[in-house]
Amino acid sequence: MAAPLKTRERIIQASLELFNSQGERSVTTNHIAEYLRISPGNLYYHFSNKQAIIAELFIRYESDVDGFLRLPEGREPSIADKNFYLESLLEAMWRYRFLHRDLEHLLDNDPSLAERYQLFSERCLQGAQTIYQGFCDAGILVMTALQIEALTLNSWIILTSWVRFLCTSQHKSGDLSEEMLRRGIYQVLALEVGLIAPAARAEIEALHQTYYVPLEALV
């Protein structure tokens, strides 16, 4: 039998669940304490305020993304690796969807988080460019350096704004589904259509279809 979670970890997990389901702005530390049936004082013993909880959740999100956004060691990336990157992105976006929904608000309210996020975004853009270059070297995509740069930036814009798009398309945070986020991945893949190497086209296009969700399912 697994050991019971310590209070600090319970606070983190409960906060993530509540932020995702209700939206970060609607959840207070009192709500979190009540949800866990602990006193507010017990919560404040572990976290001085809600911003400290959000900062911890961002660190975990950041660590997850940093852990997979890199080229495989000792070999060129494959189409199987491409699927791994996409599934990992989808999982991270879904697990921490409140960050994507309320990003501007969160960064405006916490300068240290804003600074950390800027560094994170720079790493992501650099890592994604390296990965796209790897797919070019492996003969999967065909792009110039300028095309890689543009594709990376456009992909980042889509991925970081997709949850907010869904939330402003007649969906509240609690109505979101993982399938709706899959369409966001598909939108990124759609940017690559004219850049696929002929030898990889059939396999890549089949991969693209696994992320397709009809538009009417989103609005």
C-alpha positions in Angstrom: 0.0 0.0 0.0 1.3 3.4 -1.0 2.2 5.8 1.9 -0.3 8.7 2.3 0.7 11.9 0.7 2.2 14.6 2.9 0.2 17.7 3.4 2.4 19.8 1.2 1.9 17.5 -1.7 -1.8 17.2 -1.1 -2.0 21.0 -1.2 -0.2 21.1 -4.6 -2.3 18.3 -6.1 -5.6 19.8 -4.8 -4.7 23.3 -6.1 -3.9 21.9 -9.5 -7.2 20.1 -9.6 -9.2 23.2 -8.5 -7.3 25.6 -10.7 -7.9 23.4 -13.7 -11.6 22.8 -13.0 -12.7 26.2 -11.7 -10.0 28.6 -13.0 -7.2 30.0 -10.9 -9.0 33.4 -10.3 -12.0 31.6 -8.8 -10.0 29.6 -6.2 -8.7 31.1 -3.0 -6.4 29.5 -0.4 -9.5 29.2 1.8 -11.2 27.2 -0.9 -8.1 24.9 -1.1 -8.0 24.4 2.6 -11.8 23.6 2.8 -11.4 21.2 -0.1 -8.7 19.4 1.8 -10.5 19.7 5.1 -7.4 21.4 6.7 -7.2 24.7 8.5 -6.0 27.8 6.5 -3.2 28.0 9.1 -2.0 24.5 8.1 -2.0 25.6 4.5 0.0 28.8 5.2 2.5 26.7 7.1 3.5 25.2 3.8 2.7 28.0 1.4 2.7 31.7 2.3 0.1 32.6 -0.3 -1.6 31.4 -3.5 1.2 32.8 -5.7 3.7 30.4 -3.9 1.5 27.4 -4.9 1.3 28.6 -8.5 5.1 29.1 -8.6 5.5 25.5 -7.4 3.1 24.2 -10.1 5.0 26.2 -12.7 8.3 24.7 -11.6 6.8 21.2 -12.1 5.4 22.2 -15.5 8.7 23.7 -16.6 10.5 20.6 -15.4 8.2 18.3 -17.4 8.7 20.3 -20.6 12.4 20.7 -20.2 12.6 16.9 -19.7 11.3 16.0 -23.1 12.0 19.0 -25.4 15.4 17.8 -26.5 16.9 15.7 -29.2 17.5 12.0 -28.6 21.1 11.2 -27.7 23.4 9.5 -30.2 21.0 9.3 -33.1 18.8 11.3 -35.4 15.1 11.8 -34.4 12.5 9.5 -36.0 8.8 9.8 -36.7 8.3 7.8 -33.5 10.1 10.6 -31.7 7.9 13.1 -33.3 4.9 11.3 -31.9 6.6 11.2 -28.5 7.1 15.0 -28.6 3.5 15.6 -29.6 2.0 13.3 -26.9 4.3 14.8 -24.3 3.2 18.3 -25.3 -0.5 17.3 -25.1 -0.1 15.7 -21.7 1.7 18.8 -20.3 -0.9 21.2 -21.7 -3.7 19.1 -20.3 -2.2 18.6 -16.9 -1.4 22.3 -16.4 -4.1 23.8 -18.5 -4.9 26.5 -16.0 -1.4 28.0 -16.7 -2.3 28.4 -20.4 -5.7 29.8 -19.7 -4.7 32.4 -17.2 -1.1 33.1 -18.3 -1.2 36.8 -18.7 -3.0 37.4 -15.4 -0.6 35.1 -13.6 2.5 36.8 -15.0 1.1 40.3 -14.4 0.6 39.4 -10.7 4.0 37.9 -10.1 7.1 39.6 -11.5 9.4 36.7 -10.5 7.1 34.2 -12.2 7.1 36.5 -15.3 10.9 36.5 -15.3 11.1 32.7 -14.9 8.5 32.3 -17.7 10.6 34.5 -20.1 13.6 32.3 -19.6 11.5 29.2 -20.0 10.0 30.4 -23.3 13.5 31.2 -24.6 14.6 27.7 -23.8 11.5 26.2 -25.5 12.0 28.2 -28.6 15.6 27.2 -28.8 14.9 23.6 -28.1 12.1 23.4 -30.7 14.4 24.9 -33.3 17.0 22.3 -32.5 14.4 19.6 -32.8 13.1 20.9 -36.1 16.6 21.0 -37.4 17.1 17.4 -36.3 14.0 16.4 -38.3 15.5 18.1 -41.3 18.8 16.4 -40.9 16.9 13.1 -40.6 15.2 13.7 -43.9 11.7 14.0 -42.4 11.2 17.7 -43.0 12.7 20.1 -45.6 13.2 23.6 -44.3 15.7 26.5 -44.4 16.9 28.1 -41.2 14.5 31.0 -41.7 11.6 28.5 -42.2 12.6 26.7 -39.0 12.6 29.9 -37.1 9.2 31.0 -38.4 7.7 27.5 -37.8 9.0 27.5 -34.3 7.5 30.9 -33.4 4.2 30.2 -35.1 3.9 26.8 -33.2 4.7 28.5 -29.9 2.0 31.1 -30.5 -0.6 28.4 -31.2 0.3 26.2 -28.3 0.5 28.9 -25.7 -2.8 30.5 -26.8 -4.9 27.4 -27.7 -6.5 26.9 -24.2 -7.5 30.6 -24.1 -9.0 30.3 -27.6 -11.1 27.3 -26.4 -12.2 29.2 -23.3 -13.4 32.1 -25.4 -15.3 29.9 -27.8 -18.3 29.3 -25.5 -16.3 26.9 -23.2 -15.6 27.4 -19.6 -12.4 25.9 -18.1 -14.3 22.9 -16.7 -15.8 22.1 -20.1 -12.5 21.6 -21.7 -11.5 18.1 -22.8 -8.2 16.5 -23.8 -9.7 16.0 -27.3 -10.1 19.7 -27.7 -6.4 20.2 -26.9 -5.5 17.5 -29.5 -6.9 19.9 -32.2 -4.3 22.5 -31.0 -1.5 20.0 -31.8 -3.1 19.4 -35.2 -3.0 23.1 -35.9 0.7 23.1 -35.3 1.1 20.1 -37.6 -0.9 21.8 -40.3 1.9 24.4 -40.5 4.3 21.6 -41.7 2.2 20.3 -44.6 4.3 21.9 -47.3 7.5 21.1 -45.6 7.4 17.3 -45.3 10.1 15.3 -47.2 8.5 13.2 -50.0 9.8 9.9 -48.5 8.2 10.7 -45.1 4.9 12.1 -46.4 2.6 9.1 -46.0 3.8 8.3 -42.5 3.7 11.9 -41.3 0.3 12.6 -42.8 -1.1 9.5 -41.1 0.4 10.8 -37.8 -1.3 14.2 -38.4 -4.7 12.5 -38.7 -4.4 11.1 -35.2 -4.6 14.6 -33.8 -7.5 15.8 -36.0 -10.7 16.9 -34.2 -13.6 18.4 -36.2 -14.0 22.1 -35.7 -17.6 21.7 -34.7 -16.5 19.8 -31.6 -14.6 22.9 -30.4 -17.3 25.6 -30.5 
